[in-house]
Amino acid sequence: MKGAPVCRRCKTDLTRTLQAQNDAYTHYQTALQAQAKGRFEKMLRHAGRCFSLHRTIAHGRLLACAAMLNGDYRLALTTWACIAGRHRQG
């Protein structure tokens, strides 16, 4: 790929995929900053958006933590179960 927005093998346009990853990273950083400032509702909002854009274990952990800090234990457990399944798969 080498930074090009098109897959060299299948020629698929990857612009939207790369933009989603960049947006997820921005929301991840914003959620971490909100956590450091004790703004847990803002943290939850950005962690949720981050996880919806790019489902990784790190993003799931952040969302589960944010959910716990906001008292949304169901979301925390659901997210944790989702990322635990991904962790076992590989």
C-alpha positions in Angstrom: 0.0 0.0 0.0 2.8 2.4 0.9 0.6 5.4 1.9 -1.5 5.3 -1.3 -5.3 5.4 -0.8 -5.7 2.5 -3.3 -4.9 -1.2 -2.7 -2.1 -2.1 -5.1 -3.4 -5.7 -5.4 -7.2 -5.2 -5.9 -7.3 -1.4 -6.7 -10.0 -0.8 -4.0 -10.2 2.8 -2.8 -9.1 2.9 0.8 -9.7 6.5 1.5 -12.7 6.0 3.7 -11.1 3.2 5.6 -8.0 5.3 6.4 -10.2 8.2 7.4 -12.2 6.0 9.8 -8.9 4.9 11.4 -7.7 8.5 11.7 -11.1 9.6 13.2 -10.9 6.7 15.7 -7.5 7.7 16.8 -8.7 11.3 17.3 -11.6 10.1 19.4 -9.3 7.8 21.3 -7.0 10.7 22.2 -9.9 12.9 23.1 -11.3 10.2 25.4 -8.0 9.8 27.2 -7.7 13.6 27.7 -11.3 13.7 29.1 -10.4 10.8 31.5 -7.3 12.7 32.7 -9.6 15.8 33.4 -12.2 13.7 35.2 -14.8 14.4 32.5 -16.2 10.8 32.3 -19.3 11.6 30.3 -17.2 13.1 27.5 -14.8 10.2 27.8 -17.7 7.7 27.3 -19.0 9.6 24.2 -15.6 9.7 22.5 -14.7 6.1 23.6 -17.9 4.9 22.1 -17.4 6.7 18.8 -13.8 5.4 18.7 -14.9 1.8 19.2 -17.6 2.1 16.6 -15.1 3.4 14.0 -12.4 0.9 14.7 -13.0 -2.2 16.9 -9.7 -3.0 18.5 -8.9 -4.5 21.9 -7.4 -1.1 23.1 -10.5 0.8 22.0 -12.7 -1.8 23.7 -10.8 -1.5 26.9 -11.2 2.2 26.9 -14.9 2.0 26.2 -15.4 -0.6 29.0 -13.5 1.6 31.4 -15.5 4.7 30.4 -18.8 2.7 30.8 -17.8 1.6 34.3 -16.8 5.1 35.3 -20.3 6.3 34.2 -22.1 3.5 35.9 -23.2 1.7 32.7 -22.2 -1.8 33.8 -24.2 -3.5 31.1 -22.3 -1.7 28.4 -19.0 -2.4 30.2 -19.7 -6.1 30.4 -21.0 -6.3 26.8 -17.9 -4.5 25.5 -15.6 -6.6 27.6 -17.2 -9.8 26.3 -16.8 -8.5 22.8 -13.1 -7.8 23.1 -12.4 -11.0 25.2 -13.8 -13.0 22.2 -11.4 -11.1 19.8 -8.5 -11.7 22.2 -9.1 -15.5 22.2 -9.3 -15.6 18.4 -6.0 -14.1 17.8 
